[in-house]
Amino acid sequence: MKCRLSSILFRIFLLLYLAVVAFLCFADFNGMPDIQKTFLGIPTDKIVHFCMFFPMPVIGYMAYGGEKKTIGKILVAVLNSCVFCCIFAGITELVQASLPYRSEDLNDFAADCIAICCSSLLTFIFACISMKRERRRA
């Protein structure tokens, strides 16, 4: 019962998270004050994209695959989450291309995908460690 409830809560959280990311990707921020263009030599907007998409695979995995009990099932769940997130990131760039106040940028998509892949790898590692700990307890 506890796993089912947490899965439902993570699904709700995922929907809210996707809505916030969509808002941030599609909103018109032209009236905002200028910020520093780079941080440690990295364009600030790429850092923002990385940070914005990094949590997505973790939330997706917890919503739809958090109770997997074998390494193969964990891998499939993480890969599914990774693919969905990359598709979502691509769609956001395509929609931005059609908005008059936004622009499509392949480097934004690259930053999104790097964040998604890093997060997916960490999710897989932590899920496998968690599975092994549960097996030791049993």
MARLO-212691 format. One record per atom (N, C-alpha, C): residue in three letters; x, y, z. Coordinates in steps of 0.2 Angstrom, whole numbers, plus 2048, in hexadecimal, padded with zeros to 3 digits. Atoms other than C-alpha are relative to their C-alpha. Last residue first. Layout:
<nodes>
alaXYZ;...
</nodes>
This chain:
<nodes>
ala804805800;ala84D7CF813;ala8037F9802;arg8058007FA;arg8587DD819;arg7FB7FA800;arg7FC8027FA;arg8667D880C;arg7FB800807;arg7FF807800;arg8597D87FE;arg8047FE806;glu8068037FE;glu8537EA803;glu8017F8800;arg8017FF7F8;arg8657F0803;arg7FA7FC802;lys7FB8057FD;lys8687E87F1;lys7FF801808;met802807801;met8587F17EB;met8047FB803;ser8058017FC;ser85E8027F2;ser7FD7F9800;ile7FD8007F9;ile86F8007EA;ile7FA7FF805;cys7FD807800;cys8667FC7D9;cys8037FF807;ala805805800;ala85B80B7DB;ala8037F9801;phe8038007FA;phe8698167DF;phe7FB7FB801;ile7FB8027FB;ile8738117D0;ile7FD800807;phe7FF807801;phe8648127C4;phe8057FE806;thr8078047FE;thr85F8237CB;thr8017F9800;leu8008007F9;leu8718297C9;leu7FA7FD803;leu7FA8047FE;leu8728247B7;leu800800808;ser802807801;ser86182C7B4;ser8057FB802;ser8058027FB;ser86683C7BB;ser7FE7F9800;cys7FC8007F9;cys87683D7B1;cys7FB7FE805;cys7FC806800;cys86C8387A1;cys804800807;ile8058067FF;ile85E8457A5;ile8047FA800;ala8038007FA;ala86B8537A8;ala7FC7FA801;ile7FB8027FC;ile87484F798;ile7FE800808;cys7FE807801;cys86484F78F;cys8067FE804;asp8068047FD;asp85E860795;asp8027F8800;ala8007FF7F8;ala86F868792;ala7FB7FC803;ala7FA8047FE;ala86F860780;ala801801808;phe802807800;phe85D86777E;phe8067FC802;asp8058017FA;asp863878783;asp7FE7F9800;asn7FB8007FA;asn872877777;asn7FC7FF806;leu7FE8077FF;leu865873769;leu8057FF806;asp7F98007FF;asp85D88476C;asp8027F9801;glu7FD807800;glu84C888766;glu807800801;ser7FC803806;ser84789A76A;ser8027F9801;arg7FB8057FE;arg83A8A3775;arg8047FD7F9;tyr7FC7FD7FA;tyr82F8B3773;tyr8067FB802;pro7FC7FA803;pro8278AE762;pro805803805;leu8027FA7FC;leu82389C768;leu8048067FE;ser8077FD802;ser82488F75B;ser7FE806803;ala7FE7FD807;ala83788B75E;ala7FA8037FD;gln7FD7FA7FF;gln832889771;gln8028037F9;val8057FC7FE;val82687B76D;val803807800;leu8047FF806;leu834872764;leu7FA805801;glu7FD7FC805;glu83F874773;glu7FD8027FA;thr8007F97FE;thr83286F77F;thr8048047FC;ile8067FD801;ile82F85F775;ile800807802;gly8007FF807;gly84185A775;gly7FA8047FE;ala7FB7FA801;ala84285C788;ala8008027F9;phe8037FA7FD;phe832851789;phe8048067FF;ile8057FE804;ile83A84477E;ile7FC806802;cys7FD7FD805;cys849844789;cys7FB8027FA;cys7FD7F97FE;cys83F842798;cys8038037FA;phe8057FC7FF;phe835833791;phe802807801;val8037FE807;val84582B78B;val7FA805800;cys7FB7FC804;cys84D82C79C;cys7FD8027F9;ser8007F97FE;ser83D8267A5;ser8058057FD;asn8077FD802;asn83C81779A;asn800807803;leu7FF7FE807;leu84F81479D;leu7F98037FD;val7FB7FA800;val84D8157B0;val8008027F8;ala8047FA7FE;ala83E8097AF;ala804806800;val8067FE805;val8477FD7A4;val7FC806802;leu7FD7FE806;leu8577FD7AF;leu7FB8027FB;ile7FE7F97FE;ile84D7FB7BF;ile8038037FA;lys8067FC800;lys8447EC7B7;lys802807802;gly8027FF807;gly8557E47B2;gly7FA805800;ile7FB7FB804;ile85D7E87C3;ile7FD8017F9;thr7FB803803;thr84E7DF7CC;thr8048057FC;lys7FC8057FB;lys8427E47D9;lys8057FD7FC;lys7FD806804;lys8397F37D1;lys8057FC804;glu8008077FD;glu82F7FD7DD;glu8037FA7FD;gly7FC8007FA;gly83480F7D7;gly8007F9804;gly7FB806800;gly82F80C7C5;gly8037FF807;tyr802805804;tyr8218187C0;tyr8047F9801;ala807800801;ala8208277CC;ala7FE7F97FC;met8048017FA;met8318247D4;met7F97FF7FE;tyr7FF8077FD;tyr8398227C3;tyr7FC7FE806;gly803805804;gly8318317BC;gly8017F9802;ile8077FF7FF;ile83683C7CB;ile7FC7FB7FC;val8018037FA;val8488367C9;val7F9800802;pro7FF807800;pro8488397B7;pro7FF7FC806;met806803803;met84184B7B9;met8017F87FF;pro8058047FC;pro84D8517C6;pro7FB7FB7FD;phe7FD8057FC;phe85B8567BA;phe7FB7FC804;phe801807802;phe85085F7AE;phe8037FA804;met807801801;met84F8707B6;met7FE7F97FE;cys8038007FA;cys8618707BC;cys7F87FE800;phe7FE8067FD;phe86886C7AB;phe7FC7FF807;his803806803;his85D8797A3;his8027F9803;val8078007FE;val8628867B0;val7FD7FA7FC;ile8008037F9;ile8758817AD;ile7F8800802;lys7FF807801;lys87288379A;lys8007FD807;asp806804802;asp86A89479D;asp8017F97FF;thr8058017FA;thr87989A7A7;thr7FA7FC7FE;pro8057FB801;pro886897799;pro7FA7FE805;ile806804803;ile89488D7A0;ile7FB805800;gly7FF801807;gly8A58967A3;gly7FA7FC7FC;leu7FA804801;leu8A48957B6;leu8017FE7F9;phe7FE8017FA;phe89389D7B5;phe8057FA800;thr7FD8067FF;thr88E8A67A5;thr8027FF808;lys800804806;lys8828B379F;lys8047F9801;gln7FA802803;gln87F8BB7B0;gln8007FB7FB;ile7FC8047FB;ile86D8C07B2;ile8077FF7FD;asp7FB804803;asp8638CD7A8;asp8047FD806;pro7F97FD800;pro8538D37B1;pro8057FB7FD;met7FC8017FA;met8438CB7AC;met8078037FF;gly8017FA7FB;gly8378D379F;gly8057FF806;asn7FD7FA803;asn83C8C6791;asn801806805;phe7FC7FD7FB;phe8378B779C;phe8048067FE;asp7FC7FB803;asp8298B1791;asp803804806;ala8027FA7FE;ala8238A0797;ala8058067FD;phe8057FD805;phe82589078D;phe7FF808802;cys7FD801807;cys834887795;cys7FC8057FC;leu7FA7FD801;leu83088D7A7;leu8038007F9;phe8017F97FF;phe81E8897A5;phe8078037FF;ala8037FD806;ala82287879E;ala7FF807800;val7FB800805;val82E8747AC;val7FD8037FA;val7FC7FB7FE;val8208797B9;val8068017FB;ala8047FA801;ala81386E7B0;ala805806802;leu8007FF808;leu81F85F7AF;leu7FD8077FF;tyr7F97FF802;tyr8238617C2;tyr8008027F9;leu7FF7F97FE;leu8108627C6;leu8078027FE;leu8047FC804;leu80D8527BC;leu801807802;leu7FD800807;leu81C8497C4;leu7FC8057FB;phe7FA7FC800;phe81684E7D5;phe8038017F9;ile8037F97FF;ile8058467D2;ile806805800;arg8037FE806;arg80E8377CC;arg7FD807800;phe7FB7FE805;phe81A8377DB;phe7FD8017F9;leu7FD7F97FF;leu80B8387E6;leu8058027FC;ile8057FB802;ile8038297DD;ile802807802;ser800800808;ser81381F7DE;ser7FB8057FE;ser7FB7FC802;ser8148237F1;ser8018017F8;leu8017F97FE;leu80381D7F4;leu8068047FE;arg8057FE805;arg80680C7EA;arg7FF808802;cys7FD7FF807;cys8178097F3;cys7FB8037FC;lys7FC7FA800;lys80E80C804;lys8038027FA;met8047FA800;met800800800;met804806800;
</nodes>
